[in-house]
Amino acid sequence: MTGPTPGIAGFATDRWKNRDMSKQPRMLIVSFSTIAKDPRVIKQVRYFSERYAVTTCGFGPRPEGVVDHIEIPLTHTNKLDGRIITSKIYLAALWAQRGMRWVRKALKGRHFEVALANDIEAVPVALSARPTHGVHADMHEYFPRWREDNELWRRRISPYYEYLCKRYLPRAGSVTTVCDGIAREYEKLGNMTVDVVTNATPYHDLSPTPVDRPLKVVHSGGALARRHMELMIEAAGRLPDKLTFDLYLVKSDPKHFDELVALAGTTTNVRVLGPVPYEDLISTLNGYDLGIYVLPPNGFNHLHALPNKIFDYVQARLGIMVGPSPEMAAVVRDHELGVVSDGFEVDDIEATLAAVTAEDVERWKQASHAVARELSAESEIEGWARAIDRLLAS
């Protein structure tokens, strides 16, 4: 078996079709994203649709398994009015957005026992639906410092998000986010406890593959300039006798993708490839030895990043190399999954890769195998389940 365990977190079965959904608690899951393409939200949908009568509200088509879907028109994305933001009338700025107004109207007359709101602007619309047992808020980023590397954003938009978080998160019955550092930062804003549900990957029943020589190093993700993947490419390119390095990248920024392709072309051992379909990603990664992600801290959220790719590497049974980002480094060190570089520069990455031995990688791959269930979505998603159960019991 090379796929995820079916019917648990992340992958639904068809059992819902045979149930009397009128007897299930009614649950709203709302997100201002394309739900079917949002990995974190779709895990919620696939898990809770097996337990509750789930209605989703977001962009894009109806996800599989839900009893109803409220599709937000693409013409109704949220866009802040700069004049209102400048006046610092933040509540007016929130509800002046077309998406906010449209969703609030679409939810009128509908009744839910509980709601799960993804990210801060979804929380007030979920609260406006007045679910009987309240709202759970799941925060995918730390929004008051979301784009803090941009001075104009930091001066004008950051106070807006801080206002929303202070006003609405304490009104939620419970709150989760993606890692400890972000959870603690949210708790500083007011009277609330924030729990952690990581971006873990569904469990895959795989085994570690034999270590290759030269080592096969891999990275998967999006081609975004802010992530500075050129540093990893330059470092790996200095070690042609030691390793090969493949990057499977979504063309999030096509121009930057082309720049990375050109940079890789100056080496003899680095390839920049297109993305792998997600259903094939883990089995593809399984053929490698070492997954790598060194992310320079261009702001609070980058500093505290704990992305799904780290958990992809675990499910693929790889060794892992990361930079000294505290959240990623803690996972790697706590479970002895790999190595942490001393810094984020090319020389730091090169020195760390140069010191890795085949014996190290063999040990790390076995460590990933040992904790694959513990660090799976099936385990992590219980944090959401407990939160919703507590709300329904209130």
N, C-alpha and C positions, 0 to 999 in steps of 0.2 A: 504493500500500500504506500503510495507516495503523496497522498492528498491529506487534507485536514480531516479530523474526526468530525463526521456529519452530525447535524441535529443538536449541536450544543452552541457555544458562543461562536458567532461569526458565520455559521453556515446552518441555515434552517432546513427542515424537512417539510414534507407536504401534510404533516399530521393536522395542521390547523384547518385544512379543508374539510375534515370529517368531524369537527367539533361544533357544538352548539355555542357560538360566540356570544349569544345573548346572555349566557350565564357567566361570562368572563368579565372581570373588571375592565372598564374602558380607560384606555391610556392614550394620551397625546404625546407624540414625540415631534418636537419642532426644531428646525434648523434652517438658517438662511444660507444653505449650501445645496448643491446638487446631491441629494441624499444617497442615491445609488452609487455615486462616485466618492463618497466621503467615508473612508475606512472606519473611523471611530463611530460615526453615527450608524452605519449599516450594521456594525456589530450589535449595537443596541436594538435595532429593528429586528434582526434575525433571532436574537435571544428572547426579547420580550414578546414577540408575536407568537411564540409557542406557549406563553403563559397568560397573556391578556389579549383583549380585543383592541389592537393597536390602530390608531389613526396617525398617519404621518402628515407633516406640513413642511414643505420645502420646495426647492426648485427641482425640475426634472420629472421623469415619469414615476409612476407608482412602484414602490419597492415590492418585491415578492413577499407574500405572507401577511400583509396588513389587510384589515377589513375595509379601510377607506384611506384615501390620500387627497390632501388639499394641495394642489399644485400651484405654487406662486408664479404668476406670469413673469417672463423674463424682462418685460417692460417695467416691472415693479421691484427692481433691486433697490437696496437702501443706499441713499446718497445724501450726505449731510449738506445742509444749506449754510454756506460760508458766512452769510450775513447774520444768521441766528447764532452760529457758533461764536462769531466775533463779539456779539452782544452777551455771550455767556448765559443765554437762557436755555439751559441744557435740556430740560424736560420738553420744551417746545421743539428744540432741535431733534430730539428723539422721535416724537410723534409727527413731525413734519415730513418724515421720510415716507415715500410711497409704499414701500414694502411693509413697514410697520402698520400703516393705516389699513392696507388691504388685508393683512392677516388678521388684525383685530376684528374687522368687519366679517371676514370669512368664518371666524370662530364663534360669532354671536349665535345663540340658540343651540349650540352643541353642548353636550354634557359629558364630562369625564370624571372618573374617580381620582386620577392622578396624572401629572404631566412631567415630562422630562425635557428640559430646555437646554439646547446646546449653544453655548457662548452668550455673551452678556446681553445683546439686543433681543435674543429670543426669550429671556427671562420675563420682561414686562408683558410681552404678548401672551405668554403662557399663564402668567398671573391674571391677565385680563379675562381668561376663559373661566376663572374661578373653579378649578377642579376641587372636588369635595375634600380630598385629603392632601391637597397642596402640590407644590412644584419641587422637583429636584433639578438643580442647576449643575451642568457639566461644562467646565471651562477648559477649552483646548489650549489656551495661551494665557499669559498674564497681560490683560488688555491695557492697563494704564501705561505700560512700557512697551507696547507692541512694536512701534516704529520709532523708538527713542533715538536711533542713529540719525534721524531726520530732524533737524532743529525746528523747522516750521511745524511739523507734526507734534513734536514734543511740547511746543509752546501753546498750540491752539487746540489739539485734539486730545492730548493726554488728560487734561483736566475734565473733559467731557466723559471719558471712559472711567476715570476715578469717581466722578459723580454717580454714574450709573451703578458701578460696583458697590459703592457705599449705600446707595438708596435701595437697590433691588436684591442683592445677594443675601442680606440679613432677613429678607422677607421669604426667601426660599426655605423649604423645610429641611433641606440638606444640600450640600455642595461637594462636588468632586473636581479634581483636576488631574493633570498628567504626571506630576512628579512632586517630590517633597519640597524642593526649593520654591516652586510656584505656589504650592499650598500654604507654606508659611508666610509668603508675601501677601496673599489674599487675606490671611487671618489678621494681619496688621491693620487692615482697613476698617475693621469693625467687629462686632460681637458675633462671631461665627467660628465653627469648626469646619475645616476643609479636609476631606479624605482624598486618598490617591487611588486612581485606577489607571495603570500605565497603558500605553499604546501597544500592548502585547499582541502577538500574532497567534492565530489558532494553531493548536497542536498538530504537528505532522509526524507520522510514524515512519521515521527515516533512521538511518545509521550513518555514522561518520565514514567518509571515504578515505582510502589510503592517501598519505601525504605525498604530493608530487615534488619533484626536483627538476627544474627550479620551482619554487613555491608559486602557487596560483592564488593571487590576491584579487579581491573583487570589491566593488562598491556599487550600490544601486540607489537611485533617487532622482531628484529633479535637477536640471541644468539651470541653476540660478546663480548670478554673479555674487550675491551676498554670501554664498556658502564657500567661495574661494577654493573650489576643487582643483584649481591649477596648482595649488601647493602640493597636494597628494600626487598629481601627475608628474610634477618636476622631481619630487623626491624619488618616486618609483623609477623614473627614467634614468636616474643615476646608478641604478643597480641592475643592469641588464643580465648579468650572470647569476644573480640571486633570485630573481622573481619575474613573473609576468603580471600585468595589472590590467584587468578589464573593468570598464565602467558601463553599466546599463542605465542610461539616463533618459528620462522623459524630457521632451523638448519644451520645458516650461518657458524658456527664453531662447527662441530659435537662433538668434544671433550669437548668444553666449555658447550655445551648444556647438555651433560651427567653430567658434574660437577654441573650444576645448578639443574638438576633432583636429584642428590644425596644430595645436600644441602637442597632442599625442603623436601626430605625424612626424614630429622632430625626434622622436625616440624610436627604439627598436623593439620595445617590450610593452608598450602601453597601447590599448585600443579603447576608443570611445564608441560605444554601440547604442543602438536604439533601445527602447524599453522592452521588457519581457511582459507578456500578459500576466496579471497578478496570479491567476490560477496556476501558472507555470513557474512563477518566480522562485519559490522555495526549492523545488526540484532542480532548477537550473543552478541556483547558488550551491546546492549540495555537492556539485562537482568541483568546487573550489576548496581552498585550504584556510584562507584568512580573509575575513571581512573587515573593512577599514572605514572609519569615518573620523576625520579630524576637522572640527568646525570652529574656526576662530570666533571668539565671543564678541560679535558686533551688536551687543545689546543684551538686556536681561534675559530675554527668551532664548536667544542663542546660547548664552552662558549655561542656562538650566535645561537645555534641550535633552530630551530622552526619547528619540524618535523610534518609530516602528521598525526601522531598518536594523536596529540593534537586536530586536527580538526576531526579526527575519533571519539574522545570522545565527541566532541560537537554534531556531527550528531547522535551519539548514545544516546544523551540527558543524559549524565553523569555529575556528579560533577568531578572536576579535582584537583589533587594535583601535584605540581611540586616543584623542588628545586629552589634556587635563581638564575637560569639562566635568564639573563635579558630579552630575547625575549619571552620565555615561560611565565615568571612571568608577563610581561606586558599584555599579552593577558588575563591571568587569572584575574589579578587585574582590568584591564580596564573594563571588562565585568562582574566582580563579579561572576566568574565561579567556584571558589574554594578557595584553600589555598596554600600558598607558605611557604616551610620550611625555617628555619633560616640558614641551612647549608646543606652539602651533606653527612654527616656522618650518621652511623646507628642510633646513639642517636638522631640526629636531625629529622630523618624520623620517628622514633618511637614516639617522643614527639608530632610531628604534627599529626600523625594518632591517637594517644591516645586522643587528644583534640577534635577531630571531633565528632559532634553529629548527630543523625539522622535528626534533624531539620535543621542543616547546609546543609546536603546532599540534602534534599528535596528542599531547597531554591536554591542551586546551579544547581540542575537538571532542575528546572524551568527556571533559567537564561540561561542555554544552549539551551533550547527549544526556548526562546525568540530571540536568536541571530543566530539560525541555518541557516537561509537564508543569513543573512549578512556575516557570516563567511564560506560560501559555495564556492565551485569551480566556480559555475555559476557567482558569484559576482566577485571573484578574477581574473578570466580569462579575464575580460574586460581590464585589464592592458596590456595583450598581444595584444588584439584586437585593442586597441587605438594605440599602437606602430606600428603595421603593417599597420593600416589605414593611419597613418601619413607618413610612408615611401611610400606607394602607391600614396599618394597625392603629393609627392615631385617631 
